Amino acid sequence: MQFTPQQLAGAGKYGRSVLIGNWNEDAVLQDVKAKNTQHKRAARARVADTVHVNTLPGRTPACYTPARGDGFIRFGDTVGLVHSATARRLASNLATQVTANVAGASQFQASGVGEPSLRTSFQILPADDSAKDILEFGDEVIIATHPRLQVDPHSGLCQRQAFLISSQQSIMGSSSLSGEQEVNLGKVLDPARSSAIRWRVDQLESRPFPVGADKRVAVGQPIQLVHCVTGRALALDQGSVLYNDYGAELDVFCCLHQQTRKVHLIKREHSGLRTADDRLPVQARNVWVLEAGDQQDEAKNQGDDEEEKQSFTLLSSDAVLELAVAQLAMNENGFDALRVELDALDEAGDGRLDRVTVKWALVDVGVQLSDDEFDCLLDVFDSSKTLGSNGAIVVQQLLQALSA
């Protein structure tokens, strides 16, 4: 077979008139690459937006209660907890959820930071129904995040308040950085009955107060915060660094100073005591002071609080349902995809699924809610609350509500 010079020159080149199947594959690959590039650009934009929203509490000014004339701390005051050795402040990071071994609590990251902000503002609340006004040494307290942090930055719905929480060390519950007892912020189901969020305000000296001594806690007075269940004191260490959306911060933990080379321990030493009246020595990393605000900021903070109360929506089943329906509508065929997925998961064919399965089915079709919002939504369709049965979600009722 003879070839012309023109044919020989074109050998090895393919045009749209030959091998049409391969050309179609090239067109499809180009389309896939273009869509992948668009997705990456959109994903980067979403990540940047998410980080910006998540770090908003760190850019919001602190809301401390102004120092009073007598200088003492009252129950209900909002203060900053400043670590003496590192000059860092205890801070919450409710955008970073962690896994811990305290049952019934969604937990979030606690850290030590330098600058005061809304995330370093904590309320000092009584752990019981005591009618006392001024905080005293020996009192048991609950340390709660500022109420303004209850508003979810993504949905605008008011969530449950978070509390400083800790638990005994175990395989599943210890600080990954310091190796000591883990400390987080937790949203417990029943704060009044949870012992994991109770802390005792103690002095640094090992001897008890003389009879009739003034035990009131003043602004700037050194204290230690002892976890009531484990007897270990709240601490920071310059060498334990963690990383989050804000950058490098210090890990928060609880520790208990014990003498080395000691084989036998007295029973009370496990709770932080040598005897009933003589506590173990306090290390420098256990010393804290309470920080108050300025008088000139009080009016501004009150105005901001009133404005914020009018801007957010209280957490309710109707509000969460409306949010879920809107998110489903943003996903093309989202409702149909949810119905098909729930039907496929219902292997028993009884029209009921457990809460975790339903939650992740909703996530798969584009419904993004917080844990509090998911709980509020699924409680409405929980058969243990409506039918008194095993606590599974009634799928048909959920689908009817989401299709409205």
QUITA-V367046 format. One record per residue. OMEGA is omega in whole degrees, 0 to 359 (* if undefined). D_FIRST is the distance of its C-alpha to the first C-alpha in whole Angstrom. Layout:
omega/d_first
OMEGA/D_FIRST
OMEGA/D_FIRST
This chain:
omega/d_first
182/0
177/4
177/7
177/10
180/13
179/15
178/12
179/12
181/16
181/16
180/15
178/17
183/19
176/20
182/22
181/24
180/22
178/20
186/22
179/25
179/27
179/26
177/28
177/31
178/31
180/32
179/34
180/36
178/36
179/37
179/40
179/41
180/42
179/43
179/46
178/46
178/47
180/50
180/51
178/52
179/53
180/56
178/57
179/58
180/60
179/61
179/62
179/64
181/66
179/67
180/68
180/70
182/72
182/72
180/74
179/76
179/79
178/79
179/79
182/82
179/86
180/88
180/90
173/93
181/97
178/99
179/102
182/105
181/108
176/109
184/106
180/105
176/102
171/103
184/101
178/98
173/98
187/94
169/94
178/91
186/91
179/91
188/91
187/93
185/91
184/88
176/89
180/86
174/87
184/86
176/83
175/81
186/78
176/77
181/74
180/73
181/74
178/74
180/75
188/78
176/80
184/83
175/83
182/83
168/82
188/79
184/79
188/78
169/78
184/81
176/81
184/83
184/82
188/84
176/84
179/86
179/85
180/85
174/83
181/86
183/88
176/90
176/93
184/96
177/97
181/99
179/98
182/101
181/103
180/106
180/107
181/108
184/107
178/106
179/104
174/106
183/105
179/104
173/103
186/100
170/97
183/94
187/92
175/89
181/87
181/88
180/88
178/85
178/83
181/83
179/81
184/77
183/75
183/72
183/74
180/77
181/79
182/82
175/81
180/84
180/86
182/85
175/87
190/87
176/86
181/86
182/87
178/87
174/85
179/83
183/79
185/78
172/80
182/81
182/79
184/76
184/77
184/81
180/81
183/84
186/85
176/82
180/84
168/82
185/83
174/83
184/83
182/85
182/86
183/90
183/91
183/95
183/94
178/92
184/93
182/90
181/90
180/94
179/95
178/98
184/100
173/101
181/103
181/102
184/105
182/106
179/109
178/110
172/112
179/116
180/118
181/118
179/115
183/113
182/110
183/108
182/104
175/104
178/101
180/100
181/102
179/100
165/99
180/97
185/95
177/95
190/93
183/96
187/94
181/93
179/95
188/93
178/93
187/90
169/89
177/86
183/85
183/83
182/81
185/79
173/77
184/74
177/72
181/71
180/70
183/73
181/72
177/74
182/77
177/80
178/80
181/83
174/85
178/88
180/90
181/93
175/94
180/96
180/97
179/95
180/96
186/98
184/98
179/100
173/100
185/103
184/102
179/102
178/100
178/97
175/98
184/99
169/102
172/104
180/107
185/108
186/109
183/107
176/103
180/101
181/100
177/98
180/95
182/94
177/91
187/93
180/95
171/94
179/96
185/96
180/95
182/97
179/96
180/98
184/100
180/98
186/95
182/97
180/97
181/93
179/92
178/94
178/93
180/89
180/90
179/91
181/88
179/86
180/88
186/87
183/84
180/83
178/83
180/84
179/82
180/82
180/80
181/80
180/79
178/76
178/75
179/74
180/72
178/70
180/70
179/69
176/66
181/65
179/64
180/62
181/60
182/57
181/58
181/60
179/63
178/61
178/59
181/63
179/64
182/61
179/61
178/65
179/64
181/62
182/64
182/67
180/66
179/70
181/70
178/73
180/72
178/73
179/72
187/73
183/73
180/71
179/68
181/69
183/69
173/66
176/64
178/66
181/64
182/61
172/61
178/62
182/66
180/67
174/71
179/73
179/75
181/78
176/76
179/74
181/78
180/80
186/77
177/77
182/80
185/80
179/78
184/80
177/81
180/84
183/85
184/85
180/85
182/87
194/84
174/82
177/80
180/77
176/75
189/75
185/72
178/73
179/75
181/73
178/70
180/73
181/74
180/71
183/70
*/73
